[in-house]
Amino acid sequence: MPGKRVPTTSAGLRKRRHLRVRAKVAGTPERPRLVVFRSLKHMSVQLIDDVAQRTLMTVTDAGLSGKKSEKSTAVGKLVAEKAKGAGISKVVFDRGGYRYHGRVKAVADGAREAGLEF
């Protein structure tokens, strides 16, 4: 977003980092973008085809029990299983402006364990 100022709040700084990542990462129909959203309580993951501008699938940790990091790993495994069922085996990982650490890393590890290639 050239010319637009993003506020210097923590959310604004994350948005700025995410824009930097998005400048380099794009999803295709063969290799969609796996986007992670992390809130204080929940994790949400989407597979997005940027060429067609479509969200292919969404997985959240609603209904799962356990610690937040365990739920994040389960979300990664669940999205990998759903993607493989839809014929997708390779994705591009988009950490959404978050550090690749903790719950974000747990999602990636869970998806890799279930057979998704980054």
MOPAC internal coordinates of N, CA, C and O (Angstrom, degrees):
PM7 1SCF
backbone

  N    0.0000 0     0.00 0     0.00 0    0    0    0
  C    1.4284 1     0.00 0     0.00 0    1    0    0
  C    1.5239 1   109.47 1     0.00 0    2    1    0
  O    1.2310 1   120.64 1  -103.72 1    3    2    1
  N    1.2950 1   116.38 1    76.28 1    3    2    1
  C    1.4537 1   118.36 1  -179.53 1    5    3    2
  C    1.5233 1   111.12 1   -63.69 1    6    5    3
  O    1.2310 1   121.44 1   -41.89 1    7    6    5
  N    1.3198 1   114.85 1   138.11 1    7    6    5
  C    1.4516 1   119.56 1   176.69 1    9    7    6
  C    1.5119 1   114.43 1    89.93 1   10    9    7
  O    1.2310 1   119.68 1   164.37 1   11   10    9
  N    1.3299 1   118.21 1   -15.63 1   11   10    9
  C    1.4613 1   120.56 1  -179.92 1   13   11   10
  C    1.5210 1   109.16 1   -97.39 1   14   13   11
  O    1.2310 1   120.90 1   -46.01 1   15   14   13
  N    1.3204 1   115.88 1   133.99 1   15   14   13
  C    1.4594 1   119.67 1   177.47 1   17   15   14
  C    1.5114 1   109.78 1   -91.46 1   18   17   15
  O    1.2310 1   121.58 1   -45.73 1   19   18   17
  N    1.3092 1   114.59 1   134.27 1   19   18   17
  C    1.4564 1   121.01 1   176.32 1   21   19   18
  C    1.5203 1   106.75 1  -100.16 1   22   21   19
  O    1.2310 1   119.50 1   -45.41 1   23   22   21
  N    1.3349 1   118.56 1   134.59 1   23   22   21
  C    1.4663 1   120.13 1  -178.23 1   25   23   22
  C    1.5279 1   112.35 1   -61.48 1   26   25   23
  O    1.2310 1   120.82 1   -24.66 1   27   26   25
  N    1.3154 1   116.04 1   155.34 1   27   26   25
  C    1.4606 1   120.26 1  -177.73 1   29   27   26
  C    1.5237 1   112.57 1   -91.92 1   30   29   27
  O    1.2310 1   120.16 1  -149.15 1   31   30   29
  N    1.3219 1   117.30 1    30.85 1   31   30   29
  C    1.4569 1   120.77 1   171.50 1   33   31   30
  C    1.5204 1   108.03 1   -78.90 1   34   33   31
  O    1.2310 1   119.70 1    -7.15 1   35   34   33
  N    1.3171 1   118.18 1   172.85 1   35   34   33
  C    1.4656 1   119.84 1   179.89 1   37   35   34
  C    1.5266 1   110.26 1   -63.78 1   38   37   35
  O    1.2310 1   119.89 1   142.59 1   39   38   37
  N    1.3259 1   117.81 1   -37.41 1   39   38   37
  C    1.4655 1   120.74 1   177.18 1   41   39   38
  C    1.5267 1   110.78 1   -67.91 1   42   41   39
  O    1.2310 1   120.43 1   141.95 1   43   42   41
  N    1.3149 1   116.78 1   -38.05 1   43   42   41
  C    1.4552 1   121.00 1   178.36 1   45   43   42
  C    1.5209 1   111.86 1   -66.61 1   46   45   43
  O    1.2310 1   120.30 1   140.29 1   47   46   45
  N    1.3167 1   117.03 1   -39.71 1   47   46   45
  C    1.4624 1   120.96 1   177.93 1   49   47   46
  C    1.5219 1   110.54 1   -66.08 1   50   49   47
  O    1.2310 1   120.15 1   141.07 1   51   50   49
  N    1.3621 1   117.32 1   -38.93 1   51   50   49
  C    1.4625 1   120.47 1   176.56 1   53   51   50
  C    1.5186 1   109.79 1   -63.87 1   54   53   51
  O    1.2310 1   120.21 1   138.67 1   55   54   53
  N    1.3386 1   117.20 1   -41.33 1   55   54   53
  C    1.4599 1   121.94 1   178.39 1   57   55   54
  C    1.5277 1   110.43 1   -60.22 1   58   57   55
  O    1.2310 1   120.72 1   138.88 1   59   58   57
  N    1.3143 1   116.24 1   -41.12 1   59   58   57
  C    1.4607 1   121.27 1   179.73 1   61   59   58
  C    1.5380 1   110.64 1   -64.16 1   62   61   59
  O    1.2310 1   120.91 1   136.23 1   63   62   61
  N    1.3401 1   115.87 1   -43.77 1   63   62   61
  C    1.4689 1   120.23 1   177.62 1   65   63   62
  C    1.5297 1   110.10 1   -63.66 1   66   65   63
  O    1.2310 1   120.43 1   139.45 1   67   66   65
  N    1.3390 1   116.78 1   -40.55 1   67   66   65
  C    1.4533 1   120.48 1   179.87 1   69   67   66
  C    1.5270 1   111.05 1   -63.85 1   70   69   67
  O    1.2310 1   119.90 1   141.10 1   71   70   69
  N    1.3245 1   117.79 1   -38.90 1   71   70   69
  C    1.4642 1   120.69 1   177.10 1   73   71   70
  C    1.5212 1   111.07 1   -63.19 1   74   73   71
  O    1.2310 1   120.25 1   143.23 1   75   74   73
  N    1.3273 1   117.13 1   -36.77 1   75   74   73
  C    1.4657 1   120.76 1   177.22 1   77   75   74
  C    1.5236 1   110.38 1   -64.37 1   78   77   75
  O    1.2310 1   120.64 1   136.75 1   79   78   77
  N    1.3302 1   116.39 1   -43.25 1   79   78   77
  C    1.4614 1   120.62 1   178.75 1   81   79   78
  C    1.5249 1   110.01 1   -65.00 1   82   81   79
  O    1.2310 1   120.50 1   136.92 1   83   82   81
  N    1.3404 1   116.65 1   -43.08 1   83   82   81
  C    1.4649 1   121.21 1  -176.96 1   85   83   82
  C    1.5242 1   112.58 1   -66.66 1   86   85   83
  O    1.2310 1   119.96 1   157.89 1   87   86   85
  N    1.3160 1   117.68 1   -22.11 1   87   86   85
  C    1.4589 1   120.43 1   176.95 1   89   87   86
  C    1.5239 1   110.87 1   -67.65 1   90   89   87
  O    1.2310 1   120.21 1   156.86 1   91   90   89
  N    1.3269 1   117.20 1   -23.14 1   91   90   89
  C    1.4565 1   121.81 1  -176.47 1   93   91   90
  C    1.5234 1   113.44 1  -107.48 1   94   93   91
  O    1.2310 1   120.13 1   158.91 1   95   94   93
  N    1.3435 1   117.35 1   -21.09 1   95   94   93
  C    1.4598 1   121.55 1  -171.87 1   97   95   94
  C    1.5219 1   109.75 1  -114.33 1   98   97   95
  O    1.2310 1   120.81 1   -50.89 1   99   98   97
  N    1.3401 1   116.06 1   129.11 1   99   98   97
  C    1.4625 1   120.53 1   176.46 1  101   99   98
  C    1.5235 1   109.15 1  -141.97 1  102  101   99
  O    1.2310 1   120.72 1   -35.32 1  103  102  101
  N    1.3168 1   116.23 1   144.68 1  103  102  101
  C    1.4525 1   121.43 1   179.76 1  105  103  102
  C    1.5185 1   111.14 1   -97.91 1  106  105  103
  O    1.2310 1   120.91 1   -33.89 1  107  106  105
  N    1.3259 1   115.87 1   146.11 1  107  106  105
  C    1.4545 1   123.01 1   177.05 1  109  107  106
  C    1.5221 1   108.64 1  -119.84 1  110  109  107
  O    1.2310 1   119.49 1   -10.25 1  111  110  109
  N    1.3267 1   118.57 1   169.75 1  111  110  109
  C    1.4671 1   118.43 1   177.79 1  113  111  110
  C    1.5357 1   112.74 1   -60.97 1  114  113  111
  O    1.2310 1   120.14 1   145.25 1  115  114  113
  N    1.3369 1   117.34 1   -34.75 1  115  114  113
  C    1.4644 1   120.68 1   179.77 1  117  115  114
  C    1.5298 1   111.47 1   -77.87 1  118  117  115
  O    1.2310 1   120.69 1   147.15 1  119  118  117
  N    1.3344 1   116.29 1   -32.85 1  119  118  117
  C    1.4638 1   121.67 1  -176.07 1  121  119  118
  C    1.5276 1   108.78 1  -135.59 1  122  121  119
  O    1.2310 1   119.80 1   -98.80 1  123  122  121
  N    1.3531 1   117.99 1    81.20 1  123  122  121
  C    1.4603 1   120.41 1  -176.58 1  125  123  122
  C    1.5305 1   112.60 1   -70.71 1  126  125  123
  O    1.2310 1   121.45 1   -13.40 1  127  126  125
  N    1.3176 1   114.83 1   166.60 1  127  126  125
  C    1.4640 1   122.26 1  -179.44 1  129  127  126
  C    1.5272 1   108.86 1   -90.30 1  130  129  127
  O    1.2310 1   120.31 1   -53.83 1  131  130  129
  N    1.3247 1   117.01 1   126.17 1  131  130  129
  C    1.4595 1   123.08 1   177.26 1  133  131  130
  C    1.5254 1   107.25 1   -95.32 1  134  133  131
  O    1.2310 1   120.57 1   -73.96 1  135  134  133
  N    1.3321 1   116.52 1   106.04 1  135  134  133
  C    1.4616 1   122.96 1  -174.11 1  137  135  134
  C    1.5233 1   109.71 1  -100.74 1  138  137  135
  O    1.2310 1   120.70 1   -47.78 1  139  138  137
  N    1.3228 1   116.27 1   132.22 1  139  138  137
  C    1.4617 1   121.69 1   179.55 1  141  139  138
  C    1.5239 1   108.99 1  -107.14 1  142  141  139
  O    1.2310 1   120.68 1   -47.40 1  143  142  141
  N    1.3359 1   116.30 1   132.60 1  143  142  141
  C    1.4567 1   121.49 1   170.75 1  145  143  142
  C    1.5160 1   107.95 1  -121.43 1  146  145  143
  O    1.2310 1   120.90 1   -51.52 1  147  146  145
  N    1.3067 1   115.89 1   128.48 1  147  146  145
  C    1.4612 1   121.49 1  -177.10 1  149  147  146
  C    1.5239 1   108.78 1  -120.21 1  150  149  147
  O    1.2310 1   120.78 1   -57.63 1  151  150  149
  N    1.3344 1   116.11 1   122.37 1  151  150  149
  C    1.4578 1   119.33 1   171.62 1  153  151  150
  C    1.5227 1   107.05 1  -107.78 1  154  153  151
  O    1.2310 1   120.19 1     3.66 1  155  154  153
  N    1.3145 1   117.24 1  -176.34 1  155  154  153
  C    1.4593 1   119.13 1  -179.57 1  157  155  154
  C    1.5208 1   112.25 1   -65.75 1  158  157  155
  O    1.2310 1   120.36 1   148.57 1  159  158  157
  N    1.3344 1   116.93 1   -31.43 1  159  158  157
  C    1.4647 1   120.17 1  -176.99 1  161  159  158
  C    1.5245 1   113.97 1  -107.57 1  162  161  159
  O    1.2310 1   119.42 1   149.10 1  163  162  161
  N    1.3149 1   118.70 1   -30.90 1  163  162  161
  C    1.4557 1   121.00 1  -168.27 1  165  163  162
  C    1.5241 1   113.01 1  -128.29 1  166  165  163
  O    1.2310 1   121.79 1   -14.44 1  167  166  165
  N    1.3486 1   114.18 1   165.56 1  167  166  165
  C    1.4596 1   122.88 1   173.53 1  169  167  166
  C    1.5159 1   107.74 1  -123.64 1  170  169  167
  O    1.2310 1   120.83 1   -38.90 1  171  170  169
  N    1.3054 1   116.01 1   141.10 1  171  170  169
  C    1.4571 1   121.53 1   177.79 1  173  171  170
  C    1.5212 1   107.61 1  -135.25 1  174  173  171
  O    1.2310 1   120.77 1   -42.24 1  175  174  173
  N    1.3312 1   116.14 1   137.76 1  175  174  173
  C    1.4556 1   121.39 1  -178.73 1  177  175  174
  C    1.5222 1   108.35 1  -130.31 1  178  177  175
  O    1.2310 1   120.73 1   -43.23 1  179  178  177
  N    1.3348 1   116.22 1   136.77 1  179  178  177
  C    1.4584 1   121.15 1   177.83 1  181  179  178
  C    1.5208 1   109.93 1  -128.10 1  182  181  179
  O    1.2310 1   120.76 1   -32.92 1  183  182  181
  N    1.3182 1   116.15 1   147.08 1  183  182  181
  C    1.4593 1   121.89 1   169.22 1  185  183  182
  C    1.5230 1   106.61 1  -105.30 1  186  185  183
  O    1.2310 1   120.75 1   -56.86 1  187  186  185
  N    1.3403 1   116.18 1   123.14 1  187  186  185
  C    1.4663 1   121.14 1  -172.98 1  189  187  186
  C    1.5279 1   109.94 1  -125.79 1  190  189  187
  O    1.2310 1   121.26 1   -46.84 1  191  190  189
  N    1.3344 1   115.19 1   133.16 1  191  190  189
  C    1.4575 1   123.21 1   171.74 1  193  191  190
  C    1.5281 1   106.62 1   -97.46 1  194  193  191
  O    1.2310 1   120.33 1   -73.74 1  195  194  193
  N    1.3281 1   116.97 1   106.26 1  195  194  193
  C    1.4634 1   120.83 1  -176.27 1  197  195  194
  C    1.5255 1   113.01 1   -74.04 1  198  197  195
  O    1.2310 1   119.79 1   156.05 1  199  198  197
  N    1.3195 1   118.01 1   -23.95 1  199  198  197
  C    1.4571 1   120.58 1   179.82 1  201  199  198
  C    1.5328 1   109.70 1   -67.90 1  202  201  199
  O    1.2310 1   120.66 1   131.76 1  203  202  201
  N    1.3373 1   116.35 1   -48.24 1  203  202  201
  C    1.4692 1   120.89 1   179.20 1  205  203  202
  C    1.5256 1   111.91 1   -87.90 1  206  205  203
  O    1.2310 1   120.09 1   176.11 1  207  206  205
  N    1.3135 1   117.44 1    -3.89 1  207  206  205
  C    1.4723 1   124.04 1  -177.30 1  209  207  206
  C    1.5270 1   110.51 1    52.87 1  210  209  207
  O    1.2310 1   121.57 1  -125.49 1  211  210  209
  N    1.3515 1   114.61 1    54.51 1  211  210  209
  C    1.4601 1   121.21 1  -177.13 1  213  211  210
  C    1.5213 1   110.04 1  -131.58 1  214  213  211
  O    1.2310 1   120.92 1   -37.52 1  215  214  213
  N    1.3193 1   115.84 1   142.48 1  215  214  213
  C    1.4582 1   121.22 1   170.81 1  217  215  214
  C    1.5199 1   106.64 1   -89.84 1  218  217  215
  O    1.2310 1   120.65 1   -59.70 1  219  218  217
  N    1.3284 1   116.37 1   120.30 1  219  218  217
  C    1.4571 1   121.00 1  -176.49 1  221  219  218
  C    1.5256 1   111.84 1   -80.64 1  222  221  219
  O    1.2310 1   120.71 1   139.41 1  223  222  221
  N    1.3387 1   116.26 1   -40.59 1  223  222  221
  C    1.4609 1   119.59 1   177.61 1  225  223  222
  C    1.5169 1   110.00 1  -161.74 1  226  225  223
  O    1.2310 1   121.12 1   -21.57 1  227  226  225
  N    1.3267 1   115.46 1   158.43 1  227  226  225
  C    1.4597 1   122.93 1   178.87 1  229  227  226
  C    1.5185 1   108.51 1  -133.07 1  230  229  227
  O    1.2310 1   120.78 1   -42.45 1  231  230  229
  N    1.3246 1   116.12 1   137.55 1  231  230  229
  C    1.4650 1   121.81 1   176.32 1  233  231  230
  C    1.5234 1   107.55 1  -132.72 1  234  233  231
  O    1.2310 1   120.60 1   -47.33 1  235  234  233
  N    1.3356 1   116.46 1   132.67 1  235  234  233
  C    1.4595 1   121.27 1   175.94 1  237  235  234
  C    1.5205 1   109.28 1  -124.67 1  238  237  235
  O    1.2310 1   121.11 1    -9.53 1  239  238  237
  N    1.3245 1   115.48 1   170.47 1  239  238  237
  C    1.4604 1   119.61 1  -179.95 1  241  239  238
  C    1.5259 1   112.63 1   -90.97 1  242  241  239
  O    1.2310 1   119.86 1  -167.27 1  243  242  241
  N    1.3257 1   117.87 1    12.73 1  243  242  241
  C    1.4617 1   121.03 1   178.36 1  245  243  242
  C    1.5327 1   108.64 1   -64.14 1  246  245  243
  O    1.2310 1   120.94 1   -47.90 1  247  246  245
  N    1.3080 1   115.80 1   132.10 1  247  246  245
  C    1.4530 1   120.55 1   179.96 1  249  247  246
  C    1.5143 1   114.14 1    91.59 1  250  249  247
  O    1.2310 1   119.71 1   169.24 1  251  250  249
  N    1.3227 1   118.16 1   -10.76 1  251  250  249
  C    1.4640 1   121.00 1   177.14 1  253  251  250
  C    1.5156 1   108.95 1   -90.76 1  254  253  251
  O    1.2310 1   120.84 1   -28.51 1  255  254  253
  N    1.3233 1   116.00 1   151.49 1  255  254  253
  C    1.4647 1   119.25 1   178.63 1  257  255  254
  C    1.5204 1   109.36 1  -121.23 1  258  257  255
  O    1.2310 1   120.99 1   -19.47 1  259  258  257
  N    1.3166 1   115.72 1   160.53 1  259  258  257
  C    1.4544 1   121.42 1  -179.35 1  261  259  258
  C    1.5121 1   110.76 1   122.23 1  262  261  259
  O    1.2310 1   121.55 1     8.61 1  263  262  261
  N    1.3176 1   114.65 1  -171.39 1  263  262  261
  C    1.4577 1   120.25 1   177.86 1  265  263  262
  C    1.5233 1   109.54 1   -72.95 1  266  265  263
  O    1.2310 1   120.74 1   -19.15 1  267  266  265
  N    1.3363 1   116.18 1   160.85 1  267  266  265
  C    1.4599 1   120.89 1  -175.81 1  269  267  266
  C    1.5324 1   111.75 1   -61.04 1  270  269  267
  O    1.2310 1   119.84 1   140.15 1  271  270  269
  N    1.3319 1   117.90 1   -39.85 1  271  270  269
  C    1.4627 1   119.82 1  -179.36 1  273  271  270
  C    1.5289 1   110.83 1   -69.96 1  274  273  271
  O    1.2310 1   120.02 1   145.02 1  275  274  273
  N    1.3349 1   117.56 1   -34.98 1  275  274  273
  C    1.4635 1   120.65 1   176.89 1  277  275  274
  C    1.5238 1   110.76 1   -66.44 1  278  277  275
  O    1.2310 1   120.87 1   139.44 1  279  278  277
  N    1.3508 1   115.93 1   -40.56 1  279  278  277
  C    1.4585 1   119.83 1   178.02 1  281  279  278
  C    1.5269 1   110.71 1   -65.44 1  282  281  279
  O    1.2310 1   120.32 1   145.49 1  283  282  281
  N    1.3331 1   116.99 1   -34.51 1  283  282  281
  C    1.4617 1   120.63 1   179.40 1  285  283  282
  C    1.5239 1   110.81 1   -66.52 1  286  285  283
  O    1.2310 1   120.34 1   138.65 1  287  286  285
  N    1.3280 1   116.96 1   -41.35 1  287  286  285
  C    1.4615 1   120.62 1   176.73 1  289  287  286
  C    1.5218 1   110.20 1   -62.88 1  290  289  287
  O    1.2310 1   120.58 1   138.35 1  291  290  289
  N    1.3331 1   116.50 1   -41.65 1  291  290  289
  C    1.4634 1   121.16 1   178.97 1  293  291  290
  C    1.5221 1   111.27 1   -63.92 1  294  293  291
  O    1.2310 1   120.03 1   142.58 1  295  294  293
  N    1.3319 1   117.55 1   -37.42 1  295  294  293
  C    1.4695 1   121.35 1   177.37 1  297  295  294
  C    1.5258 1   109.51 1   -63.57 1  298  297  295
  O    1.2310 1   119.94 1   137.68 1  299  298  297
  N    1.3230 1   117.72 1   -42.32 1  299  298  297
  C    1.4624 1   121.49 1   177.72 1  301  299  298
  C    1.5178 1   111.82 1   -60.75 1  302  301  299
  O    1.2310 1   120.64 1   136.54 1  303  302  301
  N    1.3324 1   116.38 1   -43.46 1  303  302  301
  C    1.4708 1   120.16 1   178.99 1  305  303  302
  C    1.5199 1   110.94 1   -66.48 1  306  305  303
  O    1.2310 1   120.75 1   139.35 1  307  306  305
  N    1.3243 1   116.18 1   -40.65 1  307  306  305
  C    1.4636 1   120.80 1  -178.88 1  309  307  306
  C    1.5258 1   112.02 1   -65.08 1  310  309  307
  O    1.2310 1   120.45 1   137.19 1  311  310  309
  N    1.3332 1   116.75 1   -42.81 1  311  310  309
  C    1.4709 1   119.33 1   179.23 1  313  311  310
  C    1.5284 1   110.25 1   -66.99 1  314  313  311
  O    1.2310 1   120.00 1   145.38 1  315  314  313
  N    1.3270 1   117.61 1   -34.62 1  315  314  313
  C    1.4663 1   120.40 1   178.23 1  317  315  314
  C    1.5252 1   111.02 1   -66.79 1  318  317  315
  O    1.2310 1   120.30 1   138.68 1  319  318  317
  N    1.3163 1   117.02 1   -41.32 1  319  318  317
  C    1.4639 1   120.48 1   178.77 1  321  319  318
  C    1.5273 1   111.02 1   -64.65 1  322  321  319
  O    1.2310 1   120.58 1   136.18 1  323  322  321
  N    1.3394 1   116.49 1   -43.82 1  323  322  321
  C    1.4670 1   120.17 1   179.22 1  325  323  322
  C    1.5310 1   110.56 1   -65.50 1  326  325  323
  O    1.2310 1   120.23 1   141.48 1  327  326  325
  N    1.3330 1   117.16 1   -38.52 1  327  326  325
  C    1.4649 1   120.90 1   179.96 1  329  327  326
  C    1.5232 1   110.73 1   -66.64 1  330  329  327
  O    1.2310 1   120.52 1   137.09 1  331  330  329
  N    1.3181 1   116.62 1   -42.91 1  331  330  329
  C    1.4641 1   119.67 1   178.98 1  333  331  330
  C    1.5214 1   110.41 1   -64.23 1  334  333  331
  O    1.2310 1   120.44 1   144.30 1  335  334  333
  N    1.3336 1   116.77 1   -35.70 1  335  334  333
  C    1.4608 1   120.57 1   175.95 1  337  335  334
  C    1.5193 1   112.25 1   -64.87 1  338  337  335
  O    1.2310 1   120.43 1   151.53 1  339  338  337
  N    1.3255 1   116.77 1   -28.47 1  339  338  337
  C    1.4656 1   121.94 1   178.58 1  341  339  338
  C    1.5262 1   112.18 1   -90.74 1  342  341  339
  O    1.2310 1   120.34 1  -177.03 1  343  342  341
  N    1.3458 1   116.96 1     2.97 1  343  342  341
  C    1.4619 1   120.31 1   177.58 1  345  343  342
  C    1.5138 1   114.48 1    86.50 1  346  345  343
  O    1.2310 1   119.84 1  -160.51 1  347  346  345
  N    1.3328 1   117.90 1    19.49 1  347  346  345
  C    1.4657 1   122.04 1   179.28 1  349  347  346
  C    1.5216 1   108.32 1  -108.26 1  350  349  347
  O    1.2310 1   120.59 1   -56.05 1  351  350  349
  N    1.3411 1   116.47 1   123.95 1  351  350  349
  C    1.4594 1   119.64 1  -179.83 1  353  351  350
  C    1.5233 1   112.61 1  -118.12 1  354  353  351
  O    1.2310 1   120.10 1   161.93 1  355  354  353
  N    1.3445 1   117.42 1   -18.07 1  355  354  353
  C    1.4575 1   121.20 1  -179.22 1  357  355  354
  C    1.5199 1   109.43 1  -123.92 1  358  357  355
  O    1.2310 1   120.58 1   -41.25 1  359  358  357
  N    1.3385 1   116.49 1   138.75 1  359  358  357
  C    1.4642 1   121.56 1   178.35 1  361  359  358
  C    1.5228 1   109.45 1  -137.21 1  362  361  359
  O    1.2310 1   121.35 1   -12.87 1  363  362  361
  N    1.3245 1   115.02 1   167.13 1  363  362  361
  C    1.4598 1   122.66 1   171.80 1  365  363  362
  C    1.5222 1   106.05 1  -108.63 1  366  365  363
  O    1.2310 1   119.65 1   -52.90 1  367  366  365
  N    1.3268 1   118.28 1   127.10 1  367  366  365
  C    1.4662 1   122.03 1  -175.48 1  369  367  366
  C    1.5185 1   110.17 1   -86.67 1  370  369  367
  O    1.2310 1   120.95 1   -52.94 1  371  370  369
  N    1.3367 1   115.79 1   127.06 1  371  370  369
  C    1.4614 1   123.07 1   177.14 1  373  371  370
  C    1.5216 1   106.94 1  -118.60 1  374  373  371
  O    1.2310 1   120.60 1   -71.08 1  375  374  373
  N    1.3151 1   116.47 1   108.92 1  375  374  373
  C    1.4649 1   120.75 1  -175.43 1  377  375  374
  C    1.5193 1   112.95 1   -77.65 1  378  377  375
  O    1.2310 1   119.60 1   177.38 1  379  378  377
  N    1.3041 1   118.37 1    -2.62 1  379  378  377
  C    1.4548 1   122.60 1   172.95 1  381  379  378
  C    1.5156 1   115.30 1    69.01 1  382  381  379
  O    1.2310 1   119.82 1  -153.52 1  383  382  381
  N    1.3212 1   117.95 1    26.48 1  383  382  381
  C    1.4602 1   120.53 1   179.43 1  385  383  382
  C    1.5146 1   113.45 1    85.62 1  386  385  383
  O    1.2310 1   120.19 1   177.88 1  387  386  385
  N    1.3318 1   117.24 1    -2.12 1  387  386  385
  C    1.4655 1   121.14 1   177.96 1  389  387  386
  C    1.5192 1   108.95 1   -89.57 1  390  389  387
  O    1.2310 1   120.55 1   -22.96 1  391  390  389
  N    1.3323 1   116.56 1   157.04 1  391  390  389
  C    1.4580 1   120.35 1   175.03 1  393  391  390
  C    1.5246 1   109.13 1   -67.67 1  394  393  391
  O    1.2310 1   120.35 1   -35.44 1  395  394  393
  N    1.3191 1   116.94 1   144.56 1  395  394  393
  C    1.4625 1   121.15 1   176.75 1  397  395  394
  C    1.5290 1   107.31 1   -78.87 1  398  397  395
  O    1.2310 1   121.68 1   -98.17 1  399  398  397
  N    1.3400 1   114.38 1    81.83 1  399  398  397
  C    1.4552 1   120.55 1  -170.54 1  401  399  398
  C    1.5187 1   107.41 1  -162.85 1  402  401  399
  O    1.2310 1   119.89 1   -31.81 1  403  402  401
  N    1.3026 1   117.81 1   148.19 1  403  402  401
  C    1.4585 1   121.18 1   173.35 1  405  403  402
  C    1.5114 1   113.47 1    67.09 1  406  405  403
  O    1.2310 1   120.68 1    56.52 1  407  406  405
  N    1.3365 1   116.30 1  -123.48 1  407  406  405
  C    1.4636 1   120.98 1  -175.31 1  409  407  406
  C    1.5205 1   113.16 1   -68.70 1  410  409  407
  O    1.2310 1   120.02 1   147.74 1  411  410  409
  N    1.3315 1   117.57 1   -32.26 1  411  410  409
  C    1.4626 1   120.66 1   177.78 1  413  411  410
  C    1.5297 1   109.23 1   -66.38 1  414  413  411
  O    1.2310 1   120.41 1   137.34 1  415  414  413
  N    1.3107 1   116.83 1   -42.66 1  415  414  413
  C    1.4658 1   121.74 1   177.49 1  417  415  414
  C    1.5237 1   110.32 1   -66.46 1  418  417  415
  O    1.2310 1   120.03 1   143.99 1  419  418  417
  N    1.3346 1   117.55 1   -36.01 1  419  418  417
  C    1.4624 1   121.50 1   179.10 1  421  419  418
  C    1.5238 1   111.39 1   -63.34 1  422  421  419
  O    1.2310 1   120.09 1   141.78 1  423  422  421
  N    1.3261 1   117.44 1   -38.22 1  423  422  421
  C    1.4665 1   120.87 1   176.64 1  425  423  422
  C    1.5213 1   109.54 1   -63.03 1  426  425  423
  O    1.2310 1   120.35 1   134.05 1  427  426  425
  N    1.3243 1   116.94 1   -45.95 1  427  426  425
  C    1.4632 1   121.25 1  -178.94 1  429  427  426
  C    1.5262 1   110.77 1   -63.68 1  430  429  427
  O    1.2310 1   120.36 1   136.61 1  431  430  429
  N    1.3291 1   116.91 1   -43.39 1  431  430  429
  C    1.4617 1   120.59 1   179.63 1  433  431  430
  C    1.5229 1   111.44 1   -64.30 1  434  433  431
  O    1.2310 1   120.32 1   138.58 1  435  434  433
  N    1.3272 1   116.99 1   -41.42 1  435  434  433
  C    1.4574 1   120.92 1   177.95 1  437  435  434
  C    1.5209 1   112.19 1   -62.84 1  438  437  435
  O    1.2310 1   120.52 1   138.89 1  439  438  437
  N    1.3306 1   116.61 1   -41.11 1  439  438  437
  C    1.4657 1   120.52 1   179.16 1  441  439  438
  C    1.5270 1   110.62 1   -67.02 1  442  441  439
  O    1.2310 1   120.46 1   140.80 1  443  442  441
  N    1.3363 1   116.73 1   -39.20 1  443  442  441
  C    1.4634 1   120.08 1   178.29 1  445  443  442
  C    1.5350 1   111.14 1   -66.35 1  446  445  443
  O    1.2310 1   120.87 1   138.99 1  447  446  445
  N    1.3428 1   115.93 1   -41.01 1  447  446  445
  C    1.4690 1   120.37 1   178.55 1  449  447  446
  C    1.5211 1   111.40 1   -58.87 1  450  449  447
  O    1.2310 1   120.52 1   142.18 1  451  450  449
  N    1.3215 1   116.61 1   -37.82 1  451  450  449
  C    1.4613 1   120.98 1  -178.14 1  453  451  450
  C    1.5286 1   112.48 1   -82.24 1  454  453  451
  O    1.2310 1   119.89 1  -179.03 1  455  454  453
  N    1.3252 1   117.82 1     0.97 1  455  454  453
  C    1.4624 1   120.36 1   171.92 1  457  455  454
  C    1.5175 1   116.85 1   104.89 1  458  457  455
  O    1.2310 1   119.55 1  -169.59 1  459  458  457
  N    1.3214 1   118.46 1    10.41 1  459  458  457
  C    1.4590 1   120.69 1   177.95 1  461  459  458
  C    1.5219 1   108.80 1   -85.29 1  462  461  459
  O    1.2310 1   119.97 1   -44.85 1  463  462  461
  N    1.3380 1   117.67 1   135.15 1  463  462  461
  C    1.4600 1   121.95 1  -179.55 1  465  463  462
  C    1.5106 1   110.51 1   -99.12 1  466  465  463
  O    1.2310 1   120.56 1   -44.85 1  467  466  465
  N    1.3338 1   116.54 1   135.15 1  467  466  465
  C    1.4718 1   121.80 1   177.66 1  469  467  466
  C    1.5145 1   108.74 1  -103.12 1  470  469  467
  O    1.2310 1   120.10 1   180.00 1  471  470  469

